[in-house]
Amino acid sequence: MSCLTRQLQQNLRRYIVLHVNMTNTKSTEIIHKELVERGVCPSDVTPDQLSIILKSVRLS
């Protein structure tokens, strides 16, 4: 399991808030894959960890 630093969590939250349309009606796994493909999220961050970040911004 990857260690999510506070800075990485903040950057992911900021990106997700700015790109809300990419999270509409998509599963956490799909969002994770898209973020990794865009180079925003390291591949070792798990979908479960991303789910927690999505919940923190109240999008999941």
Jmol script that loads the backbone (N, CA, C; Angstrom):
load data "model"
ATOM      1  N   MET A   1       0.848  -1.182   0.000  1.00  0.00           N
ATOM      2  CA  MET A   1       0.000   0.000   0.000  1.00  0.00           C
ATOM      3  C   MET A   1       0.892   1.243   0.000  1.00  0.00           C
ATOM      4  N   SER A   2       0.567   2.151  -0.841  1.00  0.00           N
ATOM      5  CA  SER A   2       1.352   3.367  -0.988  1.00  0.00           C
ATOM      6  C   SER A   2       1.133   4.314   0.188  1.00  0.00           C
ATOM      7  N   CYS A   3       2.181   5.031   0.517  1.00  0.00           N
ATOM      8  CA  CYS A   3       2.071   6.044   1.558  1.00  0.00           C
ATOM      9  C   CYS A   3       1.610   7.340   0.896  1.00  0.00           C
ATOM     10  N   LEU A   4       0.408   7.754   1.228  1.00  0.00           N
ATOM     11  CA  LEU A   4      -0.106   9.011   0.689  1.00  0.00           C
ATOM     12  C   LEU A   4       0.340  10.152   1.592  1.00  0.00           C
ATOM     13  N   THR A   5       1.159  11.013   1.059  1.00  0.00           N
ATOM     14  CA  THR A   5       1.571  12.173   1.832  1.00  0.00           C
ATOM     15  C   THR A   5       0.445  13.189   1.839  1.00  0.00           C
ATOM     16  N   ARG A   6       0.488  14.079   2.785  1.00  0.00           N
ATOM     17  CA  ARG A   6      -0.539  15.135   2.829  1.00  0.00           C
ATOM     18  C   ARG A   6      -0.528  15.961   1.555  1.00  0.00           C
ATOM     19  N   GLN A   7       0.670  16.228   1.057  1.00  0.00           N
ATOM     20  CA  GLN A   7       0.787  17.025  -0.169  1.00  0.00           C
ATOM     21  C   GLN A   7       0.143  16.314  -1.350  1.00  0.00           C
ATOM     22  N   LEU A   8       0.380  15.013  -1.486  1.00  0.00           N
ATOM     23  CA  LEU A   8      -0.222  14.248  -2.569  1.00  0.00           C
ATOM     24  C   LEU A   8      -1.740  14.217  -2.423  1.00  0.00           C
ATOM     25  N   GLN A   9      -2.227  14.025  -1.212  1.00  0.00           N
ATOM     26  CA  GLN A   9      -3.672  14.031  -0.987  1.00  0.00           C
ATOM     27  C   GLN A   9      -4.277  15.375  -1.363  1.00  0.00           C
ATOM     28  N   GLN A  10      -3.617  16.459  -0.970  1.00  0.00           N
ATOM     29  CA  GLN A  10      -4.123  17.798  -1.305  1.00  0.00           C
ATOM     30  C   GLN A  10      -4.118  18.020  -2.810  1.00  0.00           C
ATOM     31  N   ASN A  11      -3.057  17.587  -3.473  1.00  0.00           N
ATOM     32  CA  ASN A  11      -2.982  17.754  -4.928  1.00  0.00           C
ATOM     33  C   ASN A  11      -4.080  16.957  -5.631  1.00  0.00           C
ATOM     34  N   LEU A  12      -4.313  15.723  -5.182  1.00  0.00           N
ATOM     35  CA  LEU A  12      -5.374  14.916  -5.781  1.00  0.00           C
ATOM     36  C   LEU A  12      -6.741  15.537  -5.533  1.00  0.00           C
ATOM     37  N   ARG A  13      -6.987  16.008  -4.310  1.00  0.00           N
ATOM     38  CA  ARG A  13      -8.271  16.677  -4.013  1.00  0.00           C
ATOM     39  C   ARG A  13      -8.470  17.886  -4.911  1.00  0.00           C
ATOM     40  N   ARG A  14      -7.440  18.703  -5.028  1.00  0.00           N
ATOM     41  CA  ARG A  14      -7.524  19.921  -5.842  1.00  0.00           C
ATOM     42  C   ARG A  14      -7.820  19.564  -7.301  1.00  0.00           C
ATOM     43  N   TYR A  15      -7.135  18.573  -7.826  1.00  0.00           N
ATOM     44  CA  TYR A  15      -7.350  18.158  -9.213  1.00  0.00           C
ATOM     45  C   TYR A  15      -8.769  17.634  -9.407  1.00  0.00           C
ATOM     46  N   ILE A  16      -9.232  16.821  -8.464  1.00  0.00           N
ATOM     47  CA  ILE A  16     -10.578  16.247  -8.562  1.00  0.00           C
ATOM     48  C   ILE A  16     -11.636  17.336  -8.494  1.00  0.00           C
ATOM     49  N   VAL A  17     -11.462  18.296  -7.608  1.00  0.00           N
ATOM     50  CA  VAL A  17     -12.439  19.393  -7.496  1.00  0.00           C
ATOM     51  C   VAL A  17     -12.468  20.207  -8.780  1.00  0.00           C
ATOM     52  N   LEU A  18     -11.304  20.455  -9.369  1.00  0.00           N
ATOM     53  CA  LEU A  18     -11.246  21.243 -10.603  1.00  0.00           C
ATOM     54  C   LEU A  18     -11.765  20.477 -11.814  1.00  0.00           C
ATOM     55  N   HIS A  19     -11.765  19.155 -11.745  1.00  0.00           N
ATOM     56  CA  HIS A  19     -12.196  18.326 -12.868  1.00  0.00           C
ATOM     57  C   HIS A  19     -13.363  17.429 -12.442  1.00  0.00           C
ATOM     58  N   VAL A  20     -14.367  18.036 -11.839  1.00  0.00           N
ATOM     59  CA  VAL A  20     -15.521  17.293 -11.324  1.00  0.00           C
ATOM     60  C   VAL A  20     -16.176  16.463 -12.417  1.00  0.00           C
ATOM     61  N   ASN A  21     -16.207  16.963 -13.632  1.00  0.00           N
ATOM     62  CA  ASN A  21     -16.881  16.249 -14.721  1.00  0.00           C
ATOM     63  C   ASN A  21     -16.265  14.877 -14.986  1.00  0.00           C
ATOM     64  N   MET A  22     -14.997  14.684 -14.666  1.00  0.00           N
ATOM     65  CA  MET A  22     -14.393  13.373 -14.898  1.00  0.00           C
ATOM     66  C   MET A  22     -14.843  12.341 -13.873  1.00  0.00           C
ATOM     67  N   THR A  23     -15.424  12.785 -12.759  1.00  0.00           N
ATOM     68  CA  THR A  23     -15.832  11.859 -11.711  1.00  0.00           C
ATOM     69  C   THR A  23     -17.320  11.530 -11.756  1.00  0.00           C
ATOM     70  N   ASN A  24     -18.048  12.174 -12.633  1.00  0.00           N
ATOM     71  CA  ASN A  24     -19.493  11.932 -12.702  1.00  0.00           C
ATOM     72  C   ASN A  24     -19.779  10.517 -13.199  1.00  0.00           C
ATOM     73  N   THR A  25     -20.578   9.810 -12.457  1.00  0.00           N
ATOM     74  CA  THR A  25     -21.082   8.471 -12.794  1.00  0.00           C
ATOM     75  C   THR A  25     -19.990   7.482 -13.171  1.00  0.00           C
ATOM     76  N   LYS A  26     -18.839   7.586 -12.564  1.00  0.00           N
ATOM     77  CA  LYS A  26     -17.756   6.648 -12.831  1.00  0.00           C
ATOM     78  C   LYS A  26     -17.373   5.962 -11.528  1.00  0.00           C
ATOM     79  N   SER A  27     -16.968   4.720 -11.657  1.00  0.00           N
ATOM     80  CA  SER A  27     -16.524   3.987 -10.476  1.00  0.00           C
ATOM     81  C   SER A  27     -15.144   4.484 -10.052  1.00  0.00           C
ATOM     82  N   THR A  28     -14.805   4.184  -8.829  1.00  0.00           N
ATOM     83  CA  THR A  28     -13.510   4.592  -8.304  1.00  0.00           C
ATOM     84  C   THR A  28     -12.369   3.988  -9.114  1.00  0.00           C
ATOM     85  N   GLU A  29     -12.543   2.756  -9.574  1.00  0.00           N
ATOM     86  CA  GLU A  29     -11.497   2.100 -10.353  1.00  0.00           C
ATOM     87  C   GLU A  29     -11.244   2.823 -11.671  1.00  0.00           C
ATOM     88  N   ILE A  30     -12.308   3.273 -12.310  1.00  0.00           N
ATOM     89  CA  ILE A  30     -12.174   3.991 -13.584  1.00  0.00           C
ATOM     90  C   ILE A  30     -11.510   5.353 -13.354  1.00  0.00           C
ATOM     91  N   ILE A  31     -11.933   6.049 -12.297  1.00  0.00           N
ATOM     92  CA  ILE A  31     -11.324   7.343 -11.969  1.00  0.00           C
ATOM     93  C   ILE A  31      -9.840   7.148 -11.683  1.00  0.00           C
ATOM     94  N   HIS A  32      -9.513   6.104 -10.920  1.00  0.00           N
ATOM     95  CA  HIS A  32      -8.114   5.798 -10.593  1.00  0.00           C
ATOM     96  C   HIS A  32      -7.306   5.583 -11.873  1.00  0.00           C
ATOM     97  N   LYS A  33      -7.836   4.774 -12.772  1.00  0.00           N
ATOM     98  CA  LYS A  33      -7.140   4.484 -14.031  1.00  0.00           C
ATOM     99  C   LYS A  33      -6.911   5.761 -14.834  1.00  0.00           C
ATOM    100  N   GLU A  34      -7.924   6.628 -14.910  1.00  0.00           N
ATOM    101  CA  GLU A  34      -7.786   7.870 -15.671  1.00  0.00           C
ATOM    102  C   GLU A  34      -6.750   8.801 -15.040  1.00  0.00           C
ATOM    103  N   LEU A  35      -6.745   8.883 -13.706  1.00  0.00           N
ATOM    104  CA  LEU A  35      -5.770   9.742 -13.030  1.00  0.00           C
ATOM    105  C   LEU A  35      -4.347   9.227 -13.243  1.00  0.00           C
ATOM    106  N   VAL A  36      -4.165   7.914 -13.219  1.00  0.00           N
ATOM    107  CA  VAL A  36      -2.847   7.330 -13.461  1.00  0.00           C
ATOM    108  C   VAL A  36      -2.424   7.593 -14.900  1.00  0.00           C
ATOM    109  N   GLU A  37      -3.344   7.415 -15.849  1.00  0.00           N
ATOM    110  CA  GLU A  37      -3.022   7.657 -17.259  1.00  0.00           C
ATOM    111  C   GLU A  37      -2.670   9.114 -17.520  1.00  0.00           C
ATOM    112  N   ARG A  38      -3.291  10.025 -16.798  1.00  0.00           N
ATOM    113  CA  ARG A  38      -3.004  11.454 -16.972  1.00  0.00           C
ATOM    114  C   ARG A  38      -1.730  11.871 -16.244  1.00  0.00           C
ATOM    115  N   GLY A  39      -1.185  10.978 -15.426  1.00  0.00           N
ATOM    116  CA  GLY A  39       0.039  11.285 -14.688  1.00  0.00           C
ATOM    117  C   GLY A  39      -0.202  12.086 -13.431  1.00  0.00           C
ATOM    118  N   VAL A  40      -1.432  12.145 -12.985  1.00  0.00           N
ATOM    119  CA  VAL A  40      -1.782  12.916 -11.798  1.00  0.00           C
ATOM    120  C   VAL A  40      -1.589  12.090 -10.539  1.00  0.00           C
ATOM    121  N   CYS A  41      -1.816  10.806 -10.650  1.00  0.00           N
ATOM    122  CA  CYS A  41      -1.822   9.909  -9.500  1.00  0.00           C
ATOM    123  C   CYS A  41      -0.789   8.806  -9.726  1.00  0.00           C
ATOM    124  N   PRO A  42       0.075   8.542  -8.736  1.00  0.00           N
ATOM    125  CA  PRO A  42       1.012   7.429  -8.878  1.00  0.00           C
ATOM    126  C   PRO A  42       0.268   6.102  -8.988  1.00  0.00           C
ATOM    127  N   SER A  43       0.801   5.181  -9.742  1.00  0.00           N
ATOM    128  CA  SER A  43       0.113   3.909  -9.955  1.00  0.00           C
ATOM    129  C   SER A  43       0.051   3.056  -8.706  1.00  0.00           C
ATOM    130  N   ASP A  44       0.897   3.311  -7.731  1.00  0.00           N
ATOM    131  CA  ASP A  44       0.855   2.507  -6.516  1.00  0.00           C
ATOM    132  C   ASP A  44      -0.180   2.989  -5.502  1.00  0.00           C
ATOM    133  N   VAL A  45      -0.875   4.076  -5.789  1.00  0.00           N
ATOM    134  CA  VAL A  45      -2.019   4.494  -4.968  1.00  0.00           C
ATOM    135  C   VAL A  45      -3.180   3.586  -5.345  1.00  0.00           C
ATOM    136  N   THR A  46      -3.803   2.984  -4.356  1.00  0.00           N
ATOM    137  CA  THR A  46      -4.860   2.017  -4.634  1.00  0.00           C
ATOM    138  C   THR A  46      -6.199   2.710  -4.852  1.00  0.00           C
ATOM    139  N   PRO A  47      -7.122   2.048  -5.531  1.00  0.00           N
ATOM    140  CA  PRO A  47      -8.473   2.604  -5.676  1.00  0.00           C
ATOM    141  C   PRO A  47      -9.152   2.840  -4.316  1.00  0.00           C
ATOM    142  N   ASP A  48      -8.839   2.004  -3.325  1.00  0.00           N
ATOM    143  CA  ASP A  48      -9.406   2.214  -1.987  1.00  0.00           C
ATOM    144  C   ASP A  48      -8.919   3.523  -1.377  1.00  0.00           C
ATOM    145  N   GLN A  49      -7.644   3.821  -1.562  1.00  0.00           N
ATOM    146  CA  GLN A  49      -7.112   5.083  -1.063  1.00  0.00           C
ATOM    147  C   GLN A  49      -7.749   6.257  -1.802  1.00  0.00           C
ATOM    148  N   LEU A  50      -7.925   6.112  -3.088  1.00  0.00           N
ATOM    149  CA  LEU A  50      -8.560   7.158  -3.884  1.00  0.00           C
ATOM    150  C   LEU A  50     -10.015   7.347  -3.461  1.00  0.00           C
ATOM    151  N   SER A  51     -10.673   6.265  -3.104  1.00  0.00           N
ATOM    152  CA  SER A  51     -12.053   6.332  -2.640  1.00  0.00           C
ATOM    153  C   SER A  51     -12.168   7.206  -1.397  1.00  0.00           C
ATOM    154  N   ILE A  52     -11.203   7.094  -0.504  1.00  0.00           N
ATOM    155  CA  ILE A  52     -11.197   7.917   0.701  1.00  0.00           C
ATOM    156  C   ILE A  52     -11.054   9.392   0.340  1.00  0.00           C
ATOM    157  N   ILE A  53     -10.205   9.682  -0.639  1.00  0.00           N
ATOM    158  CA  ILE A  53     -10.026  11.071  -1.077  1.00  0.00           C
ATOM    159  C   ILE A  53     -11.316  11.579  -1.713  1.00  0.00           C
ATOM    160  N   LEU A  54     -11.960  10.746  -2.533  1.00  0.00           N
ATOM    161  CA  LEU A  54     -13.222  11.152  -3.159  1.00  0.00           C
ATOM    162  C   LEU A  54     -14.285  11.444  -2.099  1.00  0.00           C
ATOM    163  N   LYS A  55     -14.345  10.628  -1.080  1.00  0.00           N
ATOM    164  CA  LYS A  55     -15.313  10.848  -0.004  1.00  0.00           C
ATOM    165  C   LYS A  55     -15.012  12.149   0.743  1.00  0.00           C
ATOM    166  N   SER A  56     -13.732  12.467   0.876  1.00  0.00           N
ATOM    167  CA  SER A  56     -13.363  13.688   1.598  1.00  0.00           C
ATOM    168  C   SER A  56     -13.801  14.947   0.853  1.00  0.00           C
ATOM    169  N   VAL A  57     -13.934  14.845  -0.461  1.00  0.00           N
ATOM    170  CA  VAL A  57     -14.425  15.998  -1.227  1.00  0.00           C
ATOM    171  C   VAL A  57     -15.912  15.821  -1.559  1.00  0.00           C
ATOM    172  N   ARG A  58     -16.520  14.790  -0.959  1.00  0.00           N
ATOM    173  CA  ARG A  58     -17.954  14.504  -1.060  1.00  0.00           C
ATOM    174  C   ARG A  58     -18.417  14.263  -2.486  1.00  0.00           C
ATOM    175  N   LEU A  59     -17.612  13.520  -3.252  1.00  0.00           N
ATOM    176  CA  LEU A  59     -17.967  13.200  -4.617  1.00  0.00           C
ATOM    177  C   LEU A  59     -18.288  11.721  -4.790  1.00  0.00           C
ATOM    178  N   SER A  60     -18.046  10.929  -3.766  1.00  0.00           N
ATOM    179  CA  SER A  60     -18.284   9.500  -3.906  1.00  0.00           C
ATOM    180  C   SER A  60     -19.346   9.047  -2.942  1.00  0.00           C
TER     181      SER A  60
END
end "model"
wireframe off; spacefill off
backbone 0.3
color backbone group
